[in-house]
Amino acid sequence: MQPPPAVAATAPVLWVALAAHLGPPTPLELRSAAGNLTLLSATGQRFQAPLLQLHWRRLPLAEPLALRRQVWGPFASYESAQEASGRWRLAGATPVIAHPAEWEVWAAPEAPAPAGVRPRLVEQLQRDRLVLELRRPDGPVRLEGPLRLEAPGGLSWQGGVFAGPFRLQGDAYGSWSLVEEVPLERYLLGVVPHEIGAGSPAAALAAQTVLARTWALRNQGRFVVDGYHLCADTQCQVYADPSQAGAAVRQAIAATQYQVLSWQGAPIHGVYHATNGGIAAGFEEVWIGDALPYLRPRVDGPPAVAAAVVLPLQPARLGAALAATARAYGFDHPRFRWSRQLDSAQIQQALSRAALSLGLPPTRLAVLERGPSGRVLALEIQAQGASGVRQSVVLRRDAIRRTLRQLPSTLFVLRPDGPGRWIFEGGGFGHGAGLSQAGAIDLARRGWSMARILDHYYPGTSLQSLRALPGISPLSQPGSAASSP
């Protein structure tokens, strides 16, 4: 698979997958919003129509292809996979990060493994390949990829209209992707209103715009193994119909054109989330990796609120800290404070979904470790059978929310609520590191400027034009952990 081109500092363009893992049995229907579509194959074939229906076909290979690789994973997030990739690289391998269903790290079968890790060896025999064909009255026409799709009137896709141009190309798993080649500033039209809300105050919209731009540039290597930069769903930033962006969003993008937050000459880990519940998390509390000076635990509230809570937080003080930060920035968010009840059947089902089944209903939950902000870093789920034999699973950092998806955050107090039932009482929605969108909206309503909001959530960083940076983050999968919303 050929990697996508690196995003240039001048006229930057992102390759964004509008859809991934495409394949049979459903035909691929491409519809123009106005006028004709033009489809160009790799062999020079050219077809035009307002509607193109493409069918899948499997072609046998002349000789079966043996595929062998070591696989480490799955991981709860790209960030965890990236940290593992860095460890494997230090051991002497040349790993890549993949996302066949969950995040994994792949390396050659003969690559040395990191100390204490035993990746599984995966062997496959590929006997055919998946291609597309266009069925015409005079017979089917096989289309060799990658295919280029042009839509002067826009492509109607999943309820939106996208300008393109587009590519249809194979991925690392034998399926296909529909990829839009979208200029960076147009991409933001499809991200900003869906991440923070188009009705947010101007300063909050502008801050979100800078972060969405920064995040995209920092993460351009996220799907390099599949031949594109970013996806369009929550594994990246939500990207939907850019044509629906209103005047306020367009003004925020125009006012911050090409501006990014930087640290030591490179785009920062521009992570953000819905609300931190009044206490921001440090980077290392969310993902395995080194602490970052601009992403540190802190109380996110007015001086009187901040003075009432001392960090690092003692575990027994979390309940009091949640009470003391009840009027922190963004306190009007619906998940600023929350309560969830989970029973053993729900937890067992969640573990099974994550391939972590205990085989028995859970009987005990225990917080083993908390970070400086009070967030849970390790949660033990234990089961005990009639014979007295105990089994347990420990969920760590991002795997907690990834597995127990009913929990809005890891900032919670846990207590039993009768046999096989537990109450989680907490605050915040999301990982809690970086900008709190609810907090930014609150601060903007208090009269704070975009620059002041960004400096508050990312102290010590600089607001710069990406064209003035020494270089954009290279198209690679480095060992240090990255970021996600």
C-alpha positions in Angstrom: 0.0 0.0 0.0 1.4 3.4 -1.0 1.3 6.0 1.8 -0.5 9.2 1.1 1.6 12.3 0.3 2.8 14.3 3.3 0.6 17.4 4.0 2.4 20.4 2.7 2.8 23.7 4.6 1.6 25.6 1.5 -1.8 24.6 0.1 -2.2 21.7 2.6 -4.5 18.9 1.5 -5.7 16.0 3.6 -6.7 12.5 2.4 -9.8 11.7 4.5 -11.6 8.4 4.3 -15.3 9.0 4.1 -15.8 5.3 4.3 -13.5 2.4 5.1 -13.6 -1.4 5.0 -15.8 -1.3 1.9 -16.6 -4.6 0.2 -19.3 -7.2 -0.6 -22.1 -7.9 -0.6 -23.6 -4.4 -1.0 -22.8 -2.7 -4.3 -21.1 0.7 -4.0 -23.5 3.4 -5.2 -22.0 6.8 -6.1 -24.5 9.6 -6.8 -23.8 13.2 -8.0 -25.5 16.0 -6.2 -25.7 17.9 -9.5 -24.5 17.0 -13.0 -22.3 14.0 -13.9 -19.7 12.1 -12.0 -16.5 11.2 -13.8 -14.7 8.0 -12.9 -11.1 7.3 -14.1 -9.5 4.0 -13.6 -5.8 3.3 -13.1 -5.6 2.0 -16.7 -7.1 5.2 -18.2 -10.8 4.1 -18.6 -13.2 6.9 -18.2 -16.9 6.8 -17.4 -19.5 9.6 -16.8 -23.0 9.4 -15.3 -25.0 11.1 -12.6 -25.2 7.7 -10.8 -22.5 5.0 -10.8 -23.3 1.6 -9.3 -20.2 -0.5 -8.8 -20.2 -4.2 -8.0 -17.6 -6.2 -6.1 -15.9 -9.2 -7.6 -13.2 -11.5 -6.4 -10.5 -12.4 -8.8 -8.3 -15.5 -8.1 -4.6 -14.8 -7.9 -2.3 -16.6 -10.3 -0.3 -17.9 -7.2 -1.6 -17.8 -3.6 0.1 -15.1 -1.5 1.4 -16.1 1.9 1.1 -13.3 4.5 2.9 -13.6 7.8 3.2 -11.0 10.5 3.5 -10.5 14.2 0.5 -8.7 15.7 0.4 -6.9 19.1 -3.0 -5.8 20.3 -5.8 -5.0 20.2 -5.4 -1.6 21.9 -8.1 0.7 23.3 -6.9 3.7 21.2 -4.5 4.8 18.6 -2.5 6.5 21.3 -1.9 3.2 23.2 -1.0 1.5 19.9 1.5 4.3 19.1 3.2 3.9 22.5 3.5 0.2 21.8 4.8 0.9 18.4 7.5 3.0 19.9 8.5 0.3 22.3 8.7 -2.2 19.4 10.8 0.2 17.4 13.3 0.6 20.2 13.6 -3.2 20.2 14.8 -3.1 16.6 11.6 -3.7 14.6 10.0 -1.5 12.0 6.4 -1.7 13.2 3.2 -0.1 11.6 -0.1 0.7 13.2 -3.2 -0.8 11.7 -6.9 -0.7 12.3 -8.5 -3.8 10.9 -11.3 -3.7 13.5 -9.5 -2.4 16.6 -6.0 -0.8 16.8 -3.1 -3.2 16.4 0.7 -3.0 15.8 2.2 -5.1 13.1 5.8 -6.1 12.5 7.7 -8.6 10.4 7.6 -12.3 11.6 11.4 -12.3 12.3 11.4 -8.9 14.2 12.6 -9.0 17.8 9.8 -8.4 20.3 9.9 -5.9 23.2 11.0 -7.3 26.5 8.1 -9.0 28.3 5.8 -9.0 25.2 4.7 -12.0 23.1 3.0 -10.8 20.0 1.0 -13.4 18.2 2.1 -14.8 14.8 -0.7 -14.4 12.2 -0.4 -16.4 9.0 -2.8 -16.0 6.1 -3.0 -17.5 2.6 -4.5 -15.0 0.2 -6.0 -16.7 -2.9 -7.9 -13.8 -4.5 -8.2 -10.0 -4.6 -11.2 -7.8 -4.4 -11.9 -5.6 -7.4 -14.8 -3.3 -8.6 -16.6 -3.6 -11.8 -19.1 -1.5 -13.7 -21.9 -3.4 -15.3 -23.0 -2.2 -18.7 -25.4 -3.4 -21.4 -22.5 -4.8 -23.4 -21.0 -6.6 -20.3 -19.2 -5.9 -17.1 -16.0 -3.7 -17.1 -13.4 -4.5 -14.5 -11.9 -1.4 -12.9 -8.3 -1.4 -11.8 -7.6 0.8 -8.8 -6.9 3.2 -7.5 -9.8 4.9 -9.1 -10.2 8.7 -9.3 -13.7 10.2 -9.0 -14.5 13.8 -9.9 -17.8 15.4 -8.9 -18.1 19.0 -10.2 -21.5 19.3 -8.6 -20.6 17.4 -5.5 -20.9 13.8 -4.3 -24.0 12.9 -2.3 -22.8 10.7 0.5 -24.4 9.7 3.8 -26.8 12.6 3.8 -24.1 15.2 2.9 -22.5 16.8 -0.1 -18.7 16.6 -0.6 -16.7 18.4 -3.2 -13.8 16.1 -3.7 -11.9 15.0 -5.7 -12.1 11.4 -4.5 -10.2 8.2 -4.6 -11.4 4.6 -4.4 -8.5 2.5 -3.3 -7.6 -0.8 -1.6 -6.5 -0.9 2.1 -4.2 -3.1 4.1 -7.0 -5.7 4.8 -8.2 -6.6 1.4 -11.1 -4.2 1.4 -11.5 -0.7 -0.1 -11.8 2.9 1.1 -13.6 6.0 -0.3 -11.2 8.9 0.2 -11.7 12.6 -0.3 -8.7 14.8 -1.1 -9.8 17.8 0.9 -8.0 21.1 1.4 -7.3 21.7 5.1 -9.4 24.8 5.5 -12.4 23.2 3.8 -11.9 20.1 6.0 -12.4 22.4 9.0 -15.8 23.4 7.7 -16.9 19.8 8.2 -15.2 19.4 11.6 -15.7 22.5 13.7 -19.5 22.6 13.9 -19.7 18.9 14.7 -17.1 19.0 17.4 -18.1 22.0 19.4 -21.4 23.2 18.0 -22.0 25.9 15.5 -23.9 28.1 18.0 -20.8 28.4 20.3 -19.5 31.9 21.1 -17.0 33.3 18.5 -13.9 32.9 20.8 -14.7 29.3 21.5 -15.3 28.5 17.8 -12.0 30.1 16.9 -10.2 28.1 19.7 -11.8 24.9 18.4 -10.8 25.7 14.9 -7.1 26.2 15.8 -7.2 22.9 17.7 -8.9 20.9 14.9 -6.3 22.2 12.5 -3.4 21.4 14.9 -4.8 18.0 15.6 -5.2 17.1 11.9 -1.6 18.1 11.1 -0.1 16.3 14.1 -2.1 13.1 13.3 -1.6 12.9 9.5 0.2 9.5 9.9 -2.7 7.9 11.7 -3.9 5.7 8.7 -0.7 5.7 6.6 -0.8 1.8 6.4 -4.2 2.2 4.5 -3.0 4.9 2.2 -4.8 7.9 3.7 -4.3 10.4 6.5 -7.5 10.5 8.6 -10.9 8.9 9.0 -14.2 10.8 9.3 -15.5 9.4 12.5 -14.7 9.5 16.2 -11.5 7.6 15.8 -10.3 10.9 14.4 -12.3 14.1 14.3 -15.9 13.9 13.2 -16.0 15.2 9.6 -19.4 15.7 7.9 -20.9 17.8 5.2 -18.7 21.0 4.8 -21.4 22.8 2.8 -23.6 23.0 5.9 -21.2 25.2 7.8 -22.8 28.5 8.8 -21.4 32.1 8.8 -20.0 31.9 12.3 -17.9 28.8 11.6 -16.7 30.2 8.3 -15.7 33.4 10.1 -13.8 31.4 12.7 -11.9 29.6 10.0 -11.1 32.7 8.0 -10.0 34.6 11.2 -7.5 31.9 12.1 -6.4 30.8 8.6 -3.5 28.3 8.8 -2.9 29.1 12.6 -1.8 26.2 14.8 -0.6 25.8 18.4 3.0 24.8 18.5 5.6 23.6 21.0 9.3 23.6 20.1 8.6 24.3 16.5 6.0 21.5 15.9 2.2 21.2 16.2 1.2 20.2 19.7 -0.8 17.2 20.8 -4.0 19.2 20.5 -6.3 17.0 22.5 -9.7 18.2 23.5 -13.0 16.8 25.0 -16.5 17.8 25.9 -16.0 18.6 29.6 -13.4 17.8 32.3 -15.8 18.0 35.2 -13.8 20.9 36.7 -10.5 19.0 37.0 -8.2 18.6 33.9 -6.2 15.5 33.4 -2.5 15.2 32.6 -1.6 13.5 29.4 0.0 10.6 31.2 -3.2 9.9 33.1 -5.0 9.2 29.8 -2.5 7.4 27.7 0.8 5.6 28.4 3.6 8.0 27.6 5.7 10.8 29.0 4.1 13.8 30.6 3.8 16.9 28.5 4.5 20.4 30.1 1.4 21.9 28.4 -1.0 19.1 29.4 -0.8 18.9 33.2 -3.5 18.1 35.9 -5.2 21.3 37.1 -8.4 22.6 38.6 -10.3 24.3 35.8 -12.2 27.0 37.6 -12.1 30.5 39.0 -9.4 31.3 41.5 -11.7 30.6 44.5 -12.6 27.2 43.1 -9.0 26.3 42.2 -7.9 27.3 45.7 -10.3 24.8 47.3 -8.7 21.7 45.7 -5.1 20.7 46.1 -3.4 18.5 43.4 -2.1 15.9 43.3 -5.4 14.7 44.7 -5.4 12.2 47.5 -7.7 9.3 46.5 -10.0 9.7 49.5 -10.5 13.3 48.7 -12.1 12.8 45.2 -15.7 13.1 46.5 -14.9 16.4 48.3 -13.1 17.7 45.2 -16.1 17.0 43.0 -18.3 18.9 45.5 -15.8 21.8 45.7 -15.6 22.1 41.9 -19.3 22.1 41.3 -19.1 25.7 39.9 -16.0 25.2 37.8 -15.8 26.4 34.2 -18.4 24.7 32.0 -20.5 23.5 35.0 -23.7 23.7 32.9 -22.8 20.8 30.7 -25.3 17.9 31.1 -22.5 15.5 31.9 -20.5 17.8 34.1 -21.8 15.6 36.9 -23.2 12.1 36.4 -24.2 8.9 38.0 -24.3 5.4 36.5 -25.4 2.0 37.9 -23.9 -1.1 36.3 -24.7 -4.7 37.3 -22.6 -7.8 36.8 -24.4 -8.8 33.7 -23.7 -5.5 32.0 -20.1 -5.6 33.0 -19.7 -9.2 31.9 -21.2 -8.4 28.5 -18.8 -5.4 28.1 -15.8 -7.6 28.9 -17.0 -10.2 26.4 -17.4 -7.6 23.7 -13.7 -6.6 24.4 -12.6 -10.3 24.4 -11.8 -10.0 28.1 -14.4 -12.4 29.4 -13.9 -13.7 33.0 -16.1 -16.7 32.3 -18.0 -15.8 35.5 -20.2 -12.9 36.6 -18.1 -10.2 38.3 -18.4 -10.1 42.1 -16.0 -7.3 43.0 -14.8 -4.0 41.5 -11.9 -2.1 42.9 -9.9 1.0 42.0 -6.2 0.1 42.2 -4.7 3.4 41.2 -5.6 7.0 40.6 -3.7 9.8 38.9 -3.0 13.3 40.2 -6.4 14.6 39.0 -8.2 11.8 40.7 -8.9 9.8 37.5 -8.9 6.1 37.7 -5.7 4.6 36.1 -6.4 1.0 37.0 -9.7 -0.7 37.7 -9.8 -4.4 38.7 -12.9 -6.5 37.9 -12.9 -9.7 39.9 -15.0 -12.9 39.8 -15.2 -15.7 42.3 -16.7 -19.1 41.5 -18.4 -21.5 43.9 -15.2 -23.3 44.4 -13.5 -20.2 45.7 -11.3 -19.7 42.6 -10.8 -16.1 41.7 -10.3 -14.6 38.3 -9.7 -10.9 37.5 -9.2 -8.5 34.7 -7.5 -5.1 35.2 -8.5 -2.3 32.9 -6.0 0.6 32.6 -6.4 4.2 31.4 -8.2 4.5 28.1 -9.2 0.8 28.2 -11.6 1.6 31.1 -13.9 3.8 29.0 -13.3 1.8 25.9 -14.6 -1.3 27.6 -17.2 0.1 30.0 -18.8 2.5 27.5 -21.6 3.6 29.8 -19.0 5.6 31.8 -18.6 9.2 30.5 -15.2 9.6 32.1 -12.7 8.0 34.5 -13.2 10.7 37.1 -15.5 8.8 39.4 -16.1 7.4 42.9 -17.1 3.8 42.9 -19.3 2.1 45.6 -21.2 -1.2 45.9 -25.0 -1.0 45.5 -26.0 -4.4 46.6 -25.0 -7.9 45.4 -23.7 -7.7 41.8 -24.4 -3.9 41.4 -22.2 -0.8 41.6 -22.7 2.9 41.5 -20.3 5.2 39.6 -20.6 8.9 40.5 -18.3 11.2 38.6 -17.7 14.2 36.5 -16.8 15.1 33.0 -17.3 13.6 29.5 -14.2 12.4 27.6 -10.6 11.9 28.5 -10.2 15.2 30.3 -6.9 16.4 28.9 -6.5 19.7 27.0 -9.4 22.0 26.2 -12.7 21.4 27.8 -15.3 22.5 25.1 -17.8 23.3 27.8 -15.2 25.3 29.6 -14.1 27.2 26.5 -17.8 28.1 25.8 -18.1 29.3 29.4 -14.9 31.3 29.2 -15.9 32.9 25.9 -19.2 34.0 27.5 -17.1 35.6 30.3 -15.3 37.7 27.7 -12.2 35.7 27.3 -10.4 35.9 23.9 -9.4 32.9 21.7 -5.8 33.4 22.6 -6.4 33.6 26.3 -8.6 30.4 26.2 -5.9 28.5 24.3 -3.2 29.7 26.7 -5.3 28.7 29.7 -5.7 25.1 28.4 -2.2 24.7 26.8 0.2 27.0 28.8 3.5 27.7 27.3 2.5 26.9 23.7 2.6 29.4 20.8 0.0 30.4 18.2 1.8 30.4 14.8 1.1 30.1 11.2 1.9 26.6 10.0 3.8 28.1 7.1 6.2 29.7 9.7 7.0 26.4 11.4 10.3 24.7 10.6 8.3 21.7 9.5 5.0 19.9 9.9 5.0 16.6 11.8 6.4 14.0 9.3 4.2 11.4 7.8 5.2 8.6 10.1 4.2 6.7 13.2 6.7 7.9 15.8 7.2 6.2 19.2 5.8 9.0 21.4 2.1 8.9 22.0 -0.2 11.2 19.9 -3.6 12.7 20.6 -7.3 12.3 19.9 -10.4 14.2 20.8 
